[in-house]
Each structure stands twice: as C-alpha cells, then as structure tokens.
Amino acid sequence: MNPQSGNQESSPSTPDASQQRGHVALVGAGPGDAELLTLRGAAALAEADVVINLREPGPELAKYREALLRHCGEDTAVIDQAECGGEIDAVAVGHAREGRRVVRLYSGDPLLGCRGAELTAACREAGVEYEIVPGLSSVTAVPAFAGVPLLPEGVNEARIVDGRDPDLDWERLAHGDASLVVMFPDAPDGDGAKHSGPGFDRLCKTLIAAGKPASTPVAVVRMGSTTEQTTVASTLQRLNADLKAADAKGHNVTAPALFLMGKGVTGDKEPSWFEGRPLFGWRILVPRTREQAAGLSDQLRGYGAVPEQVPTISVEPPRTPQQMERAVRGLVTGRYQWVAFTSVNAVKAIRERFEEYGLDARAFAGVKVAAVGEQTAAALRDFGIQPDLTPPAESQSGSGLVEVWPPYDAELDPIERVLLPRADIATETLSAGLTDLGWEVDDVTAYRTVRAAPPPAPVREAIKGGGFDAVLFTSSSTVRNLVGIAGKPHNTTVIAVIGPETAKTAQEFGLRVDVVAPKTSVSALAEALAEYGATQRAEAIAAGKPALKPSQKRRGRRRKTV
C-alpha cells in the first residue's frame, strides 16, 4: 500500500485510460470489525488502484480500519478523506476518468446513514462505471451483537431514524410498540452532517414528553461488533444515570453508538453472547512472532481477546553450517534410524536446508521421525512427513518423549544412531535420555536463538504499567527474555504459563503465576486462561460487582509469588 495525495501527477505506472477502464466501487466496510467486510468488498480492495479511506477514526477504531487495508495490493494508493479538501466524490471520479479502479470505503452500508447516493450521481454525470458493494449496517449488525432482536414476537415494525435530523416527529416515533433505532444519537458537529445528535439525556426526555412511558426499556451500544463494545441496558428514566455509572467504571459510552428502544431490549444486566465471552476485550501479550502465534492468536480471538504479538527471541542460522550439512548428508545416505524434532523451528531449519539442496520429504524414506508435541507434529505434516512417535498429550516435552521412546535393540534396530536437530540453548534432557536407552545421538545445532530487540516504548510501558490484561509464557526462555527486553509485567496482569518448569522460572522472577496449562500445549494454555477469565467473571457477577478486566482493577499491592 502506498498512502499518497489524491492530486498525484501522471507517471509511467499510472494506468492509461485507453488501456484500462476507470471504475468506482462504493464499498460498505461494516459496523466496525474488519472481519465483517463482505467477500466482494475484500475483492474490490484487492483490485483497487486507489482507495479513499474511511473518515479519520478515533484511536479505538483505528486498528479496525487499518485491518481493512490489508486486502489492498502493495501498489494501491490510499487517500485519507482530509486530503480531498472536501471534494471526495470529485477526487474519486477524477481518478476513475484517468482509467483507475477506485474504491471509496463507507462505514456500514454506503446507502444507509452514508452519502453514497451523491457519489453514484457524480459517476453517472461523468459517465464513469460504478458498482455498490453493500455492507453490514450498524442498524442491524450492532443490535445482533448486543443480543437485541428488532422484531421480537408481537412486534412487526422497526423504525430507523437519524438522530441528527432536527425535524423528527418524536410523537409519532413514541407511539405504538415499534422498535426504535436512533443512529448518531450523540454525534458531534463536524461529522459530515448539518446538525449534531440530541444527546442521550435530551433524547430520553423528548420521548417521555412525547408520551412514551418512563419505564420503557432502552439500550445504548457503543463501538458495536468490536472488542471495545459496551452495552448499557436501562429505561428512559434511568438511562442517563446508568450511562454516568458506566463512565465511572471506565466504560465510556461515546460515539459511535446506537440507541435502541422497544420490547427486544429486555433490560437484562447480563452481557450479550458477544460481550459475555470469557476473555472479552482482554489485551493479551503473546511473546512469539506473528507467524508462530497465528493459531494461538486465532484461538484467543475466539474467546473475545485482543492478542498482541511481542517476539522475545530471534531465530538465526547456526554460526557454522558444517554440522547441518553433515546431518543432511547422513539423512540421505541412511546414517540415522531416527530423527527427533523438538520444535517447529527445528523442522523449519531442516526443511530450509533440504530445499537449498533440492530435496524434499522423500529423503526421509526409511527414517523414523519423532515429534515432541502437537505443533511440531503439525509442522512435520505440512512438510509431508507423518510422525511415527509423539508423547501423550499430557506430557509433551523432551522428558515425555523419552518415556515413550523404545530402547535400542541390536537385533531389531539396524542402525543405532539418532539425529537431534535443535536450538543452541536447548536442554540436555532428551539427548541424555536417549543415550541412557542405548542410542547414539548426533546433537546438532540447527538454529540459534538470540534475544529479540526491545518492543516499542508504548508496549514496554503497557507491560510494566498494567496495560495488558494477561501474558502467556510458552517457555522459560520467554519469561527471561521478556523481562530482559521489556521489564516485569505489572501486578494486575494475569500470568499464564505452559507448564511447571515455566511456572518455576516465572516465580524466580517474582511473578505470581495465575494459570498453568494442564498439558504442555499452547492450545491448552489458551483454553486454561479462558476458563480462568470465565471463573473471574462469574465470581464478580455473583458478588454483585462489575466484571472488570484485570487492567481495569485498582493497582496497588505488588505481585507476590506462590
């Protein structure tokens, strides 16, 4: 992607109108979460030469808006609306007339609460081809994320209004049992509209004055469909007070927000299916690279969390390649009976070396392969190798692999040698265990692990200041390295570790361990943290207290070890 001004000069890379027909796509980006973008919307972004981005969002929405642009190509020019000088539609049409494919992004749906019709009129007048890519509107999506049906049993009408319109007929809107959705109920001036919204207090008083009972259920949903979503369910009479109470707890209810009224709003204080997920809104530090943490991060997002990858180690080739070269030759020539892989990085190192020599998984023919755990086994399968031996799920470690490894038998085993490609700082547990079983082990440094560079200052401050709700430690080295490059996590941060050895290391650094995975697996670690979060939430609700995230709790006492 290449952010640049809309008034760019022609260049050799600029499409010629005679070679490419200009086109404008009005793409609805959905209510907030970038994953709600439609497949057609994603395809339009991938095809675009120019993208006119959404209006500059606040910091809470920025990350969701940035995620949309990941669908763009590397050469796509991204234009902020502020660069268009108030002539957004003219800029879009101008690029299309020069033969470019243009996407203009809209919040929600281009034709519902947005001004997409103005751009389509401009395209027709200029003779530019266009298409409308509908998006999920907040009008329907946000109530669904809040668990509020707009047409519950007995209600056959839903009314949708723009709160910025000063001429709304509130008496008509207050009459009957129709559900009411007010868009922009508290929108400030300068939002692209001629008027600001009425504000929640005045909105409720206006509806009561128009004849609606003060006890009518209402709700305000802020930042709908994102992990910052907050729903305050109340009544017309109590809403303003409940919003202030939510503000006092740190749940600031501001734009973008929807006001909902009707029988579908039950006034239930329990969180919706979305906000009730066990780790909803938790900012979780994952001390791994983005590639290593992909599956773990997806699992955490499924629990409602916001994972953030902070690598603590950097993987580099061995200082001298001779050992690995001899190991590869030994595999090809039949020197080894077994190869034992203790990490995904070891699989990657061997695979890369094979590919350098033009070899593939067929070179492992006749060699038995062992994997220390499920992730390492998955990496081998991706390489085309089915492991012959893995330890039980509850003991995925070097010692667990030794427990299931067969002893060397001279009559049954034609070769007594095992190849063990591993990190330069790996423990001797597996090598020593296999030697005790009668095997000869070629212990080869397949890769080196070095401490990663410190993360950016804001991340370091969040780690030490309690900005993260939890940290997942997947090995003892991640504990040592994270503390070394960023400092100790704050005492309010939940510490979750993958096993007893990692727990011991964390305690040595003065950290209280809150969660230990029942088995040595990152998937089990994430699940254990989710169970912890669910238990904490249930206990808070049972005690009549707000279910605050760890980062929202009062910070005082220092963390103690156990």
N, C-alpha and C positions, 0 to 999 in steps of 0.2 A: 504494500500500500504506500501511496505517496501523497500525503496531505499537501495541498497547494491551493493557491488562489484560483478563483473561478475565471479570472481575466488572464488566462495563460496565453503566451504567444504561440504561434504555429511553429512546429518543429518537425524534423524528419519522422518522428514517431507518431505525430498527430495523424489520425485516420483521415484519408481524403474522402470527401463526400461522394466522389464518383466511384470509390471502391467499397464504401460501406454506407448503408442507410442509417440515418440517425433514428433514435428510438428513445422514448421516455417511459420508464416503469414507475408507477406510483405504488410503493411497497409499504404495506402495513407491517410494522415491526412488533406488534403485540403490546400487551399492557406493561411489560417490564422485563420479565425473564427472557433472555435471548433464546432459550430453547423452545419458546413458543412461536418463534418465527416459522412460517409455513415452508414447505419444501420448495414451492415455486418462488417464494421470496428469497430463499437461500440461493437458488439457481440464478435469479436475476442479479443478485450481488456478485456472483461468480463471473457472470458475463459482462459486468459493467466496466466501462472505461472511466466513468465519472460517477461518484456517489455524493449527493448532497445530504449531509448527516442530519440527524435529529437536532432539535434546538439544544443548545448547551445545557446539559443537565447539572443538577447538584451533585456533590461528591458521592452521595449514597447511590445514585443511579448510574454514575459514570462507568463503573465496571461492567454493568449490564449492556450499556450502549457500545462499549468497546468490543464486547464479545460478538456483537453483530458483525463487526467489520472483519472478523476472522474468515468470513466467507468470501471476502474480496480477493482478487488476484494481487500479486506483488506490484504490478504497474498501475493499479487503479488509483486515480486521483480522488482524494477525499476532501470535500469542501465543507467547511463549517458555515452555518447559516449567517453568522455575523460577518463573514467575508463577502456576502452577496449584497451588502448595502441596502437591504430592504427589498431587493428585486430578485427574490429567489426564483420565481417562476420564469422570469426573463433569462436568468442565468441557465436554468435547465433547458429551456427552448433553444437558447443560443448554442449550447454545446451540441444538442441534437441536430441542429441545422448544419453544423460542421461535420456531421457524419458519426458522431459518437453515440454510444449507448449509455444513457443516463438513468440512474436510479435516484429518486428522491424518497427518503425514508420518512414515514409518519408514525407517530405514537398510536398504538391501537390500530384503527382502520382508517384509511385515507378519507373515507366519505362519512364517518361518524364522529362528530366532535372535532374534525380537522377540516382544512380548507382545500382538500384535493380537487373539488369541482372547479376551482379557479385555475388550477394548472391544466386540467383537461380542456377547459375553454381556450386557454392560451395555445395549447398544442393544436387544437382544431383550427384556430385562426391562422396559425403559422404553417399549417399543412404538415405537421410533424406526427408521425405514427406514435401511438401510446397504448399502454395497457394498464389496467388497475389490478393490483395483486391484493386482494382483501387480507386483512389481518384480524387477529382476535382482539375484539374491542374490550376495554376495561368494563364496559357496561354489562357484559355477560360473563367475562372470564373472572373478574375480581369477585363478584358475588359467589361464584363457584368455589374459588379458593378460600372464601370465608365461610363456605358451607351454608349459604343463604339462597334458597330457591326463590326465584322471582314469580313463579306461578305455582304456589303450593295448592294443595287441594282446596277447592272452594273459591279460588281467585283466578279470574280469566283475563285479567288485564294488567299490563305493566306500563307505567308511564316514565319516559326518559326525558329529562329536561336539562338545559344548560343553565347552571346557576348564575352565569354572568349576565343573563338577559334581564334587564330591569323591568320588563313589561310582563313578566309571568303572571298568569292568573292563579294565584295561590288558593283562592276559594274553590276553584274547580279542582285543583290538584289535591286539596284536603278532603274533597267529597268522595265517598264510597270506599270500597275495600281494595282498590287497585294498588299494586306495589309501586313505589316511587323510587326512582334512581336519579339523584341530582349529580350531574357531572360538574366539576370545577366549583364545588360548594364554597371554597375558601381561596379561590385563585386570586393572586395579586394583580394589579395593573401591570401592563407590560408583557402579558402572556400571549400577545397576538390578538387579544380581544379588546373590544371597546370599553368594557366595564369589568370590574372585579367581582368576585363572588360575594354572596351576602354575609359569609361568616356563619359558623355553626350556631352561635347563640341567637343571632337575629333570625336565622333560618327556622329554628325551633319555635321561637316566639311568634313568627309570622304564621306558621302552620297552626299553632294553637289559636291565634287570633282569628284565623280563617275557619275555625270550627273543629279542628282535629283534637280528640281527647289528649290531655297531657300525658296519659298513661300509654300512649301508642308506642309500640316497640320500634326502636331505630338503631342504626349502627353506623359507625364510621370506619372505613377500611383504608388504611394508609399503605402506600408502597406495595399494592397488591401484586401477588404472584412472585415476589422476591423474598429473600430470606430476611428482609427488614420489615416484612408485612406485620402490621399491628391492627387488630380489630378491637374496637370498643363498642360493646353492645349495651344499650341503655334504653331510656324512654325520652320522649320530647322534653319532659320536665327536668330530667336528671342528666341529660347528655352533657351539658356544659361543665357541670361539676365533675362528672366521670372523666371527661377529657382532661381537666386540670389534674385530677388524681393520677391519670396515666402519665401526664407530663412529669409529675413529681417523682414517679418511679423510673423515669428515663425513657418512657415510651412516647416520644414526642409525635403527636398526630398532626402533621402538616401536609401541604401539597407534595406530591399528587395524592388525592384522596377521593373517595366516593362516599356519598351519603345515601343510606338505604333506609326505607321505611315500608312497613307492611307486615302481613301475617307470617311471611317467611323469616322475619327476624324474631327469633324466639326469646331473645334476652338472656340466653344461656351463657353463663360465665366461663364454661369450659371452652378451651381452644378448639378451633376447627380441625378437621383432618390434616390440614396443611400446617398450621401453626402448632399442632399437637405432636408433631414428630419428635422423637426423643432428643435430638440434638439441634432442634430448630434454631437457626441463627447463630449457632456456636462458631466462633472463628477458631479453627484448629490448625496448629502448626504441624506440618508433616516434614520431618528432616530428611527428605530424599529429593532426588531430581524429579522433574516433571515426568520424564519417561518412566522412571522406576515407580512413581507414585500413581500412575494412571488408574489402575484398577482400584487401589485403596481410596483415591480421591472420589471416584465414581460411587463407591460404597458409602462414603461419608456423606456425599450429597444426597444419596437416597434417604439418609437419616435426617436430612434438613440442615446439615452443617455447611460451612464455608471453608473448605480446605485451602491452605496456602503452603506451597512447597518452598522449603528453605534448605537447599543442599548443605550438608555438613562435611561431606568428603568429595574429593575429586578423584576419578579413576584415571590412571595413566598407565602406559605400557611399561614393562619391566626395563630396568636400566640397560641390560644387555639381552639381546634376543636369542642367544645361543641355546639356552635351556629349552625354550619353546620350540625352536627349530628341531632339536633332537627329539622332543616329545612327539611332534607331528610325524617325523620320520618313523619313530617307534610305533605309532598307531598304524601307519600304512604297512609296515613290514612285519607286523604281528608280534611285537615285543611285549604287549600287555594282554593280560587276561581280563582286567577290569579298568574302568575309568570312573573315578568318583568326583562328582561335581558338588561343591558346597555352596554355590551362589549363582545367581543369574549372571553376574559379571564374569564368572569363570567360563560359563557357557558362551557368553558373548566373545570373550577373548579367544577361545579355541575356534569358534566359528569364523571370526575375522581372519585368523591366521590360515584356516583352511581355504577361505575364499581367495586369499592372496596367492595361494599355490594352485588355484583352480580345482580344489577338491570340494566335495560335499559330504552329506551324511553317509553315503555309501562306503566311505572309508572306514566306518565303524563296524563293518560287517565282520562277524566273528568275535567282537569285543563286547563284554557285558558292561552295562552302564548303570551306575547308581546315582541317585539324587537325594540331597539332604532334606528337601521339603517340597511342598506343592508348587511354589513359584518357580523353583529351579527345574522341577519336572515339566512345568508348562513351557519354560524356555527351551528345553530339550525337544519337546514335541513340536514346537514351532520350527525347530531346526530339522525335523523329520526323524527324530530318534525317540523311541518308546523306552523309558527307563525299565530296567529289569528289577531294580531294588529301590525301595524307599522305606523309611521308618514309619511307624504308626503315626497317626495324626496328632496324638498327644505327646509325642517325643521327637519332633522334627528338629534335630540338632546333630552335631558330629557324634556325640556320645550315643544318641538314639540310633544312628546309622550303624555304629559299631555293634550295638546289641543285636541287630538282625543280620549282620554280615556273617557269612559262613566261614569257618576256619579253613585254612589251606590244607588240602588233602593231596599228597603227592600222587596217589593212584587215580584220583578223579580230575585233578586240575592239571592240564598240560603245561600251563605257564604259571609261575608263582608271583608275577610282578603286577603291581597296581600303579596307575598314573593318577596323581593327585594334583591337578592344576588349581591354584588358589591364590589368595592375596598374600602380599608380603608380610602382613601383620596378623595372619590367621593363627589361631591357637594350634597346639600340637595334639589335641585330643584325638582326632580321627587318625592321624598318622601313627601315633603311639598305639592306639587300639588295634589297628590293622597289623602292625608289627607283632603285637602280642598274640594275634591269631595265626601267626606263621607266614604272613605275606611280606614280600619285599616291596617297599614303597618308594617310587620316584616322586619326591616332593618338589614340585616345580612352581616357581613364581610366574603366574600367568598375567598378573597385573599388580600395580602398586596403588595404594590408597593414601592420598595426602589430604590434609585439612583444607577445606574449601575456603575461599575468600569470605570475609565477614559480609553479612547481608546489609542492605541499605540502612541508613540511620533510623528511619521511621520504624522498620521492622525490629531493630535492636531495642529501640525504646518501647515498642509494644511488648516484646518478650519480657523485659525487665520491669515494665510498668503495669503489667496486668491486662494488656490489650488483647491477649489471646485467652480463650476460654479453656483450651486444653492443648497439650503437647503429646504427640505419640512418639515414643522412643522404640525403635525397632532393633536396637543392638546397644551394647555397652559403648561402642565407639561413637554412636550418635549422641549419647549423653556427654561424653568427654569433649567431643568436637563442638557441639552446640554451645556448651558453657564456655569453651575456649574462644569461639569466634563472636559470641553474642551476649554472654553472661547468663546467670541463673534465671530461670523463669520465676515470675512473681508468686508470692504465697497463695494468691487466689486461683492460680492456674491449676487445672486438674492435670496430674501426671499419670499417663497410661504407658505401660511397658509391656514388651512382648514375652517376657519370661523372668524367672527368678534371678538369673545372672545379671540381666539388665536392671532389675529392681535393686539388686545389691549395689551396682555401680551408681545408680541414681541416689541411693541413700548415702553413699560415701561422699557425694557432693552436697549433702544437706537437703535433699529434696524429699518431701513426703510423697510416697507412692500411693495413689488412689485406686488404680486399676491395674490388675495383672491378667494378661490373657490366659485362658485355661489351657491353651496349647500354643506352640510356637508357630504362629501364623499371623500375618498382618490382617487377614480377613477376620480371624478370631479376635484380634486386638480391637478392630473397629466395632465388632459386634459387642464386645465386653464394655466398651466405652458407651455405646448406645444404651445398653442395659443400665449402666450407671446413671446416665442422664435421665432415663425414664424413671428410675427409682427416686432420684433427687426431685424431679418434678412432682411425682405422686406424693412424696412426703411433704413438700411445701403446700400443695393444694389441700391435703388432709389436715394440715395445721392452720389452714386459713391464711396462709402467707402467699405473696406473689411468687410465681415460679421464675425467679431471676436467673439469668445466665451467670456463670462464675465471674465474668468480668464486670458484672453489674453489682456484685456484692461489695459491702463495705470492706475496704482494705485496711488492715490494722496489724494483727499479730503476724509474726514471721512464721514461715512454714517450719514445722517440726518433723523430724524423721520418726519412723516407726520401726 
